[in-house]
């Protein structure tokens, strides 16, 4: 008889049976069912079990998914179009990509506990500035298609939306152009060929174009600059090693994909895009920007810079709706460059180019007509009527080439190409390869001044690289060390069994435009997720293309916009948004061409239904949508949600649900049953995809049947209106969600939701005598998160919410969400994964901090010299000879007592100066010559 083991759900959920009973007893309720009945309105409850497959064990789920994924045919790809085979260095795969210290971290808002990944992202930015010649680069964008669209947005905003023509020199990759057109249409931007006039705000120059050709666009660039248009170059970063920089060629913005810097194709993603700009465009940049500042003792410290550009500050006037991007993949790309160094990168580029040049020479000698004579890695050949025949021959030998049309074939080489590949492919064209060929690259390799920064030269042995990545990881506080109680962020367990398939070759090795018959495993998994997520949410279909929550918002609003237009009501452009909404909501609405009208909230945090009705009536002829977060951003189930949806429908609008808080609903209620027409889901929250230190994420949308025709399409699928470069967005991390749902089953998912609500209410109860708990629902209960009011300590003792957040670092915790949705408060979300012991440790830390604040209030410690004002405390400070503070070293560093000393987390820097960092913006490491001077 086999030994009985715990089901996966019991491993995923933190509190054990006896702990659950103790927590319920503390709340004064006899059962979990009673608590849920008190917290969740009966009017929204699902009255049946979820119709999902029964829970599978880890072993069973892995075997089932492996069987499905074995149906994929992973042939060697020469398709190109922005996706390339790579050799992921094992030292990076093992110590970064597959390391929970890296992938379970959150976006580095709390800079003192994020120095490791901030440092590596700083190296990423340095790499991009060196490649592009532009002075400022961001810490990544979502993919190449959306990065080009974001660049267009920068240029458009630079001209204050007064110019509306976009010119393109040459052919972009089809998927990139489609995303640009999708994003341009709602803003009234005209994509106008290569014509430049006084209404042109930007010129896009593909470098190289989709056929691999580096065209001479110098005259068009000069014309654009004469007329004040911004020049945007879309450049292959490996090709830039053998090219002049975009800046030297006249570009003020450069974007592209860093995928070929060590990140597998993964059926389309996730991959980090890059964006670099000239100085004058810095404050218009979208996404995250890592800057260097100093800490309280003058030591260098990294931080996220210029955050006032972003949607949480500027809302519908924001530079973008991007919330997080692709930090984990950007860090992999930076590590790839550090591992190889400038010499290694140049060697890879030279090898790739040599293959392309020899292939070009062989085909040319065989009499074929080829596209262009200045190329890097791609040869496009004219083969009248024979494209399919050649592609079939390649496929029969285990290779895929690009069929452009019936008469043209493209072949793109990468670092995995071998001599056997070259010879076999040449034979298909009736050609023979020469031993050597003239260079066809646009320029020679970069000189000695490229990437001279020490870290790009210091880690050549695996021992050095392993220790380098370990040193960086040790600087950070991620989920592998402690609970991360960030409200509205759902930092739950990312189980090892969920993560394992991401590294499988049949998951990572597939090109997104591989023939459909080669992708049966992926399509089976995607179909499963469509059905399962539709059942969980109550919608009729789910689109998995949006590769971030922000892009899910945008895709959902575009579906509404297109629906109204199809019905002859294109003038419906008013979007009602509660004042408590996350800043991405108004930013997304603005990008979708909608005008934002704010709906008031009442003093108890709920939407003011009278104000909602009044504004729906006032704008009835123009009403497009209501954007509604549920449960609310205040962590409460609003009982009037069905009535609010009905009001919007009565006045001709559609209801968009923001699914940020879906972790409070799974198995208990479904957005589609409550009146929502569309809802985005955060698979990187509710469904266990890790946050990766600031990305990747996946933000699919569920829709009712009437909106299904308007979800994102893709040129590779014969449709349009894409919001991401790949048909299924970040497809290679979808197995994480598949595994989670398959192993939890319907009952396990419901139990997880109930336990998340229990943990949140237990925290609210435990801390209510020390911190006012804002915004409770009926029966004095919260949903899956609670808001603690720390403003009382500012009033009494001058202790700020920042002081409390930084002091939590000394206790070994990442702070809860600060000042959202209410300034000066902390929003706490423990999730179901945290055991009672960790929840209790957090509560005790918060109680101890309240007691420390009381000492400041009583005058026992000065307001400007106490453990809160000086937090966090580093080992260097504690080990220093001088200690002049009125509290002891042990009180500073070991507030939990000596038992915590063995596992103590030591922040590498003390409090980082944000103001100084923005005033003296440094976003890349200068060359070694500048450091020497």
N, C-alpha and C positions, 0 to 999 in steps of 0.2 A: 504494500500500500504506500502511495507517495505521501510525503510529508505535506501537511496543509500550510500554505503560506498566505500572508495577507494580500488581499486584492490591491491593485494599483491605487485605487481611490484612497485607501487607508494609508498608503505611503505618501500620496500627494497632500492630503489634509493633515495639518499639523497637530491639533489637539486630539489626544487619545480619549477613550470613553470616560474614564474617571475625571480627566481634566475638563471635559465637556460638562459633566455633571456639576463640577465645582463652579464653573463659570456661570452656569444657569442658576445655581443656588445663590451666587452673589447677586444676580439680577432679580432674584425672587420669583422665578418662574419654574414650573415643574418639568417642562420639557422644551425641546427645541421647537416642536410644532406650535407650542403656545407663544414662544417668542416671535416666530415668523407671523403668526396670526395677529400679533400686536403691531409688528413693524410694517407689514405689507398689506395694503388695503385689499379686502376681499373682492372689491369691484374689479380689480385688475388681474386676479389670480387665474392661472391656467388650471382647468378642472380635470386634467388627465395627465398621464405620464407622457414624457417625450417618446416619440416613435423612432427610436434609434437602435442599432444593433446592441445586443447585450455586451457588457464590458468584457474585454479580452485581457489576458495577462500580458506583461511586457514581452515575454517570449513569443506568445501567439501573435500579438500585434506586429512585432518586428518581422516574423515569418510571413504573415499575410501581406504586409507592405512590400517585403522583398520579392515575393512572388509576383506581385503586381508590377513592380518596377523592373523586374527582369524582362517584361514585355517590351521595354524600351530597346531600341537598337542604337547603340552608341557607336556610330561610325566616326572616323576621323574627319573633322570638318575643315573645309577650305571655302566655306560660304562667305566668311568675312562679314561685311555690313555692320561693323562695330562690335563683333563678338569673335573671340579668338581662343584657340587652345593655349593653355598655359602650363608651366611646370611650377606648381605650388611647392616651394621649399618645405620639406618635412619639418624643419625646425620652426617654421612659422605656423604650419598646420597644427602641430602638436602643442606648441607653447602659446599660441594666440587664438587661432580660429576655433580650436576645440577646448579652450581653457575657460572655465566658468569665471575666473577672476577678470577676464576681459568681456565675455559675452553677457554676464548678468549685471553689469554696471548700468547705471542710469545716465542720462544726459548730464554733462558736468556743470550743472548750475552751482553746486557747492564746490567751489574750486579747490578748497584746501584738502578735500578728500578725493580729488580727481586729477592730481598732478601727473600721474603716469600716462593716462590716455590723453590728457591735454598736451603733454610734451610730445607724444607721438603724432598727434594731429598737427601740432606746430611744425614738426618735421614734414608732414604731408603738405602743409601750406608752403613751406620753404621749397620743397621739391617742385611744386606747381609754379611758383614764381620763377624759379631757375629755368624751368622748361619753357615758360611763356614769355619771359622778359618783362612781365608786368609786376608792379610793386606789391599788390595785395591779392591774396587768394583766400577763399573761404575754406571751411573744414569739411566740405563735400556737399553735393546735391544728390538728387534721387537717381537719375539716370541721364544718358546723353540727351534724349528727346526732351525731357522736362527742363534740363539745364539750358538748352538752346532757347526754349520758351521763356525761361526766367531771364536770360540775357536780353531777349527782346523786350521783356518788361522793364528791365533796367533802362534801356535806351529810350523807351516810350516815356517813362517817368522823368528821365533827364530832360526831355522836351516838354514836360508838364502836360502831356497828353494833347498837345496842340498840333502835332504832326501825326498822320495816320497811315502812312505808306511804309511798307517793309519790302526791301529789295533783296534778292538772293542771286549771288553770282555762282552759276554752276548748279549741279545736282546734289542736294542733300540725300542722305539715306531716306528711303520712302517713309519709314516709320518715324523718323525725326521730323520730316516735313509735316506729317499728319498731326503730330502732337502740337507743332507750332500753329498750324491752321486751326486746330481745336481751340487753343488758348487765345488766338487772335480774334476769332469771330465775335465772341460776346463783347469785346472791347471796341468793336468797330474798326479794327485794324485791317487794312487791305494788303494782302500778300501780292506784290505787283511785279513779278518777274525781276529783270535786272535793270529796270528803268529807275534813274535817279533824278529827282527834281526837288523843288523847295519844300515839298510836303513829305519827303522821305526822312524818316527819323533814324533808320538803321539799314546797314547792308550786311547780310550774312555771307561769309566766304567759307565754304567747306574746304578743309586743308588736310587731306585730299578729298575729292568728290567721291560719290558712291561708286564710281568706276575705278577708283584708285589713282586718278590723275591729279597732279598738282598744276593747275592752270595758271596762266599769267593774267592776274586780275589787277595788275598795278594801276592801269588807267582808270578802272572802275573805282578802285579804292581812293585814288587821288580825287576823282570827281565827287565821291561821297564826302570826303573830308572837306573839300572846297565848299560844299553845300551844308556843312555842319552836321551831317549824319554820323552816327556812331558805327564804327566798323567792328563787327563781331566775327571772330574766326572760330570755326569748329574743327579742332585739331586733334589728331591721334597723338597721344603723348609719346609713344615709342618712336613714331615718325619724327617728332620734334627733335630727337637726338641727331637726326641727319637733315636738319632744316634750319633756316634762320628762325628766330623767335617770332611769334605773332606780333609782339610789340615792334620789332624792327621792320616788319612788313606793313605797319600802320594800324594794327588792331588796338582798340581800347578795351575790348572784352575778349577773353578766350575761354572756351568751354570745350568739354569732351568727356569721354569715359576713361576711367583708370582701370577698367576691367583686366586689361592684358598685363597689368602689373601684379600678377600672382593670384588673381581671383577667378575661380572656375566659372564657366559660362552659365551653368545652372539653369538651363532652359530659359534664360533671359534675365536672371537676377537672383539676389540683389547684387548690385555693383555700385561703386562710388563714382559719381561724376565730379568733375572739377570746375571751378569758376574763378577766373582771375580778372582783375580790372585795373584801370588807371586810377591814380590818386583821386581825381575829381569825382569818380563814381563810387568811391568806397562806401559812403553812407546810404547808397541805394542798393547795396548788395543784399540778396536774400540769404536766409539760412544762417548757420553758425559761423562765427569768426573768432578764432583763438588769438588772444593777444598776450603779450608779456607785460607784467607789472612788477611790483615789489610787495613783500609782506610787511608786517608791522615792525620788523627788525631790519628792513632794508635788503632782505634776500630776494633773489628773483623768484617770481611766482606766476604761473599761467592762469588765465581766466577767459571766460567768454566775454568778448568785447562788444561795445556799441549795441547793447541789447535794446536801446530805445528805438532802433529801427523796426523792431519786430511786431508781430501781430498782437501780442499780449499787451503792448503799450498803445499802438496806433490803430488797432482794430481795422475798420473799413478803409483807413488811410495807410495801411501797412504796406511795406515794400513787397510782401509776398505772404502767402498763407503757410509757407513751409514751417513746420514745427520742429521736427528732427529730420535727420537725413540718413547718411550711411556711414556712421562713425566707425563701426567695426571693420567695414570693407576699406575705408580710407586708411585705417591703421594697418591693415594687411598690405595695402599698396605702398605705404611709407616703409614698412618693414622690408618689403621686397626690394625697394631701392636701397635701403641701408645695408641689406644682406649682400647685394651685388655691387654696390658702389657705382660711381660714374663709369669706371672702366668696364665693369660687368654689364651694365646697362648698354653701353656703347657696343660691346661685343655681341650682345643679343640683337641689337638693331642692325649691326653690320651683317650678321648671319642671315637674318630675315631678308634684308635687302639683297644680299648676294643670291639667295634662292630666287627672288622675284626677278632680278636682272638677268640671270642665266635662263630662266624660264621664258622671259620676254625675248631674249636673243634667239633662243631655239625656235620659238613659234614664228618669230619674224623671218628667220632663215628658211622656215618651211613654207613661207609665202602667205601667212595669215595676216589679216588686217587687225591691228591692235589699237586700243584707245590710248593715245598719249605716249610721249616719250620721257616724261618726268614722273616717276612713280616711286613708291617706297616698298610696298608689300603686295600689291594687287595687280594682276594682269587681266584685262578684259579683252576677249578675242571675239571677232566676228566670224561666225561659222554658219552661214546661211542654211537654215532648215535642219541643222544637225545638233542644236543645243540639247534637246532631250536625249538624243542618242549618246552623246558624250557623257551627259550626266548619268545615264543608265550604266554606261561602261565603268565610270568611276565608282558608282554605288556597288556594282558587282564585285569590285576589288576592295571594298571596305572604306570608300572615301565619298564625301559629299562636296560637290561644287555648286556654284550659284547659277541657276538658270534665270537670266534677266528677262529674256523673251525667247521666241523660237529661233532667233538668229544670233544670240549673244550669250557667252558664258564668262563668268568671272571666277578667278582662282586667287585666293588670298592665303599667303603664307604666314606662319607664326613660329614661335620658338620650339614648337614640337615637331616641325617639319624635318624629314630625313631625306637623305639622298635617294633612297628607294621610292619615297613619295614623289620626288621630282621626276625621276625617270619614268615611273608608271603614268603620271599625269601627262607628261610630254608625249608619251606614246599614244595616248588617246587622241591627240591632235595630229598624229603623224609626224611628230618632231623629235629631234635628238638634242640633248643638252650639250652646250659647249663646256669646256673645263673652266672657263672664266668669261666674264662679260664686262663691258664698260659700265661704270656707275651711272645710274639713272635718278638717283636721289636728288632732291632740290638743293642740297648743300652737303658739305663734308661734315664729319663728326664734330661735336663741340670740342672746344679747345681746353687748355689746362685750367681755365677759370670757372669751369662748370662744376657745381656741387663740391666746393672745397670745404664745406663745413665739416668739422671733425667727426661728427657721428656718422657721416656717410663714408668714413674711412677706417673706423675703429672696431668693426665687428665681423671680421672675415672668417674666423674659426667658429664652429658650431658651439663650442664652449662659451666663447664671448657673446655670441648672439643669444644663446639660451639665458645666460645670466643678465644680459641687457633687458630682455623681455621680462624676466622675473623681477628685476629691480623696478621696472616701471609698474608692473602689476602690484608690487608690494606697497607702492605709494597710494594706492586707491582703496576705497571701501566699496565693495560690491556685495551682491546678495550671497556670495559664498562665505562671507564673514559675518553678516548681521542682517537683521530685518531692515528693509528700506520702506518706511511707512508713508510713502508719498501719496497724498490724496489725489484721486483722479488719474492715477498712473498704474495701479494694479501690478505691483512688483511681486508677482507670485513665483512659485517654483518653476524652473525650466528643467524638467527631469532629464536625466542622462539618456534614457530610452527614447525620449522624444527627439533629442538632439542627434543621436547616432546616424540616422539615415541621411542627414545633410552631407555627410562625408562620403557617401557611397558613390562610386564612379557612375553608376546608372542614373544618379540624381544630378551630380555636378557636371558631367561630361557632355550634356546634350545641348546642341545649338537651338535657339528659340525658333529658327525657321527650318528646322529639319522636317522632312516630309511627314505628313500625318501618320502614315503607317509605321513610322519609327518611334512614335511618341505614345503608344497605346497605354503604357504604364502611367505616365503623367495624366493622360486624359481620364483614366479610370479613377485615379486619386482625386482629380479636380471634380469629376462628376459626383463622387462620394461627398466631397465637401459642399458642393452646391446643394445636394439633397439634405445633408445633415444640418448645415447652417440655415437653410430655408425652414426646416422643421423647428429648429431652436428659436428662430426669430419670428416665425409666423408669416414669412414672405413667400412669394411664388417663385422667385429666382434670385440667384446671387451672382454678381460679377466679381471675380477675384483679381481683376487687373489693377486697381489702384494700389500703389506700392507705399502708401503711408496713410495715416488717418486723415491728414489734410487733403490728400488727393481723393479719398473717399468722399469727404464733404463736397469737394468740387465736382466730382463725377455725379453725385446725387443731385446737386443743384442744376447741373447741366441737363440731366435727365428731365427734371421738372421744366426747365426752360424749353427744351426741345418738344416736350409734350404739349405745352401751351401753344407753341408755334405751329405744331401740326394741326391743332384745333382752330387755327386762325386767330389766336389770342396772344400774339407775340408781344403785345404791349403790356402784358402782365409782368411787371418787373419790381414790385414791392416785396421785400422780404422782411417779415416781422421777426425780431430777435430780442429775447429778454435781456435786460441790463446785466444779468448775472452770467451771461454766456461766456465761454472761453473765447479768446480773441481770434482764434482761427475761424470761428463762425462768421463774423462780419467780414473778415478778410476774404474768405471763400466766396461769400455772396457778392462782394464787390468785383472779384475776378470773373464771376459768372454773369456780369453785366446787370446785376440787380442793385436797387437802391435800398439801403437799410433804414428801417424805421424801428426804433427801440421801444420795447414794451416794459413798463415799470414792473418792479417786484415789490411785494409788500414787506412790512417790517419783519415778518416771520420767514422771509426768504422765498416764498412762493410767488409764482407769476400772478400779477394783479389781473384777475379775470375780467373785471369791469373795463380796465384799460385795454386789454386784448380785444374785447368785443367792440369797444369804441373805435379802435384803430382798424379792425377788420372791416367794420361798416364804413369808416371814412375812406378807406382805400379799396373798397369792394371791386371797382372796375379795373383796378391795376394790381390786385393782390396776386402774387405768385406763390408765396410759401410762408410757412412758419418754421423756423429752426428751433427745435426744442430738445434740451438735454434731459434724459429721464433714466433713473432718478435725477433730481435736479443737481446742479453744481453745488448746492448747499448740502447734499447728502440726504435728501428727504424724498420719499414717495409722495408726490402731489396727487391728492385724491380726485381732483377735477380734470385729469388728463383726457378722459374720453370726451368730456364736454368741450374742452379747448380744441380738440381735433375736429369736433363737429362744427364748431363756429367757423373754422377756416374753410372746411368743405362747403358750408352753406354760402360762403362768399366767393366761391370759385377757386380757392387756393389749394395747394397741396401741403402735406405735413412731412417735414424732414426731421427724423429723430437722430440726434447725435448719440452714438453708441458708446461714448467714453465710459459710461457707468454700467455697462451691460453685465458686469460681474455680480451685480445685485439682483439680476432678473432671471438668469438662465435656469430653466426648469420650474420657475415660479410664475413667470409672466412673459408675454411675447409682444414686442413692439407692434408687429403687424396686426395683432388682435385689438390693439388699443386705438387704432385710427391712423397710424403712421402709413405713409405711402412709400417712403424710402428711408433707409437707415444705414449708416456706415458702422462697421464693426472694427474694433481694433484687435486684430489677432495677436499683436504684441502686448496686449493687456489681458483680456479675458481668456484667450486661447493659447497662452503659454509661449508664444514666440518671444525670445529674450529681447531686451532693449538694446543690448550691444554697446552701451556707453553713448547712445545717441543715434541709434539706428543700426540695423534695418527694422522696418515695420511693414505691416500689410494692413490696408484699410478697405476691404471689400465692401460692396454695397448690396443690401437686400432690397428688392423692389416688389411691389404688387404687380399683377399681370399687366395692367394698363401702362406701366412704365417700362416694361421689359424691352420693347423695341428701341428704347432710348438710352440703354446702358452703353458704356464704351465699346466701340468696335476696334478693328485693327486691319491694316492693309494686308497683313499676312493671312487674314481670315476672309478677305474679300469685302471688308467693310471699312468704316472710318470712325472719326470722332474719338480717337484714342487719347487717354490721359497719361499713358506710360509707354515707354519705347517697346516693351515686349508684350505679346498678346496676353500673357497671364502674370504680368508684373514680376514680382519677386518669387518666382515659382519654386525655387529650390529650397525655400524655408517653409513651404506649405506642408511638407511631411510632419513638421513639428505639431501643427494643429491637428492633422489627421490622426497622429498617434495619440494625442491628448484625448480627443473625443472617443477614439476607438477603445482606449484603455479605461476611460471613466464610465462610458455608457450613460444612458439617461439618468439613472438613479444616482450615479456618482456625481454627475454635473449638478444635479439639484442639491445634493448634499454639500457640495463645495460652496454653492451660493448661500445656503443656510449657515454654513460655518463662517463665511466671510461676514455675514450680518451679525452673527454671534460675537466674533472677535471685535468688531467695531463697537457694538453696544457694551461689551465688557470694558473696553478702554474708556468709552464715554462715562460709564458708571464709576470706574476706578479713579478717574481724574476730576470728576465733577466738583469735588470739594476743594480743589486746588486751582482749577481753571474753569471759567464759565464755558459751558458747551452751547454753542449757538445753533439755532435751527434744528429743532426736533419735530418729528411728525406726531401723529396721534399716539396716545399711550406713552408719550415721552420717549419714543424710540427713534433711532437714526436708521439709515439704510446700511450701506457697507463702509461708510466713512463718517467721520465727525469733524467738526470745526472747533478748535480750542482757541478761546479768546485770550491772547497774551497781552492785550493792550492795558490790562489792569496793572501790570508790572511796570509798564512805561510811565503810567500816571503816578504810581506810588514810589518807584525806586529808580526811574530812568533806565530801566532794563528794556531793551528793544527786542523785537522778534528776531533780529539778526543775532543779538547776543545769545538768545536761547538756542537758535539753530547751531551756532558755532560751539556753544558749550556742550551740546549733544555729541559732538565729535569726541570730546574728552571721555564721554561715557561709551564710546564705540558705536554710535548710531549716525546714519544719514538722517538729516532733518526731514520732517514732513514738509509738504508743500507750503511754501511761505507766501502769505499775502494774496492768495487766490482761494476763493473768489472775494474775500474780504481783506482789505489792507490791514496789516498788523496782527494777523491770525495764523494759526497752523492748521492745515487740513490733513487728517490722519487716516490712512487706509491700510489696515494690517494684512488684508487678504486671508484666505482660508489656509494658506500653507504654513503660517507661523504657529509653532507650538505655544502652549500656554506659558512655558518658562520664558520664552523670548518676549512674549507680550507683557508678562509681568516685569521683566527686566526693563523694558521700555517705560512702563508706567512708573516704576520706581525711580528711573532716571528723571522723568518729568516731575515727579513729586520732590525729588532732591533739588532740582533746579528751582522749583517754586520756593523751597526752604532757603536756598542760597539768595534768591531775590529778596526774601523777607529780611535776611541779615543786612543786605544793602539798605533796605527801607528803614531798618532800625538804627542805622549808622554804625553797625559793627564792622563793615567794610566800606571804604570810600566809593562813591559812585563811579569814579574814574580809575579805580584800581581794585578790582575784585575778580574772582574766577570767571564771571560771565563777560565782563568787559574785555578781558584779556584772552578769552578763548579764541581758537584752540591753543593748547600748550604743546610745544614740540619737545622732543628728547634733548635737543641742543640747549633749549632754555633751562630745562630741568637739571642738566648736567653742568651748567655754568657755575663758575665760582661764586658769582654774586647773586643773591636772591633778596630783593628789597621789598617784596610784596607783603601785605599784611595777612596773607594766608599761606599755609605750608605747601611745600612741594608735593606732598602726598595728596593734599586737598586739590591741587591743580590737576595732577595727572591720574590719580587713582581714586576718583570720587566714589567708585563702586566698592572700594576696599581692596585689600591685598589679594583676595582670591582671583581678581580679574587680571592681575599683573602678568601672568604667563601668556595670556592671549591678548594682551593690550595692543590696540591699534594706535600707532604713532603717526600723526599727520606730519608730512614732510616740511610743511611751511606753516607759519602762523597766519593770522588773518590777512588776506590779500587786499590791497588797496584798489578798489574798483575805479574810483574817480581818477586817480593818477594814471591808471592803465588806459582810460579813454582819452585823457588829455595828451598823453604821449604814446600814440598808437604804434606798437611794434608787433607785426603779425608774421614775420619770417626771420629766420636766423641770418644775419649778414654773412657774406663770404669771409673766409679766414683772413684775407688781406685787410678787410675792414676791421676785423677784430684786432689784428696785429697793430693797426694804425691807432 
